[in-house]
Amino acid sequence: MIGHRCRKCIWWDNQHDSVRLIPLIEAKKNPGFCRRRKPGAILLNGYFYGAPPVMDAEEFCGEFKGEG
């Protein structure tokens, strides 16, 4: 299970242009999106936007699915 990290999962996305808009914090040094889960809504300047869960490349969950 230790090898099952977000960076190796088919649902991991750290290539989309919007990843660069994620504020860097100590807990998420290599951020990306988990595309397995539906986006949540956030309110910015009076508008709602969909935002997928932000994960770190070294995190993992119980729904890991490797490529191939």
Buried (B, 14 or more C-beta within 10 A) or exposed (E): EEEBBBBBBEBBBBEEEEBEEBEEEEEBEBBBBBBBEEEEEEEEEEEEEEBBBBBBBEBBBEEBEEEE
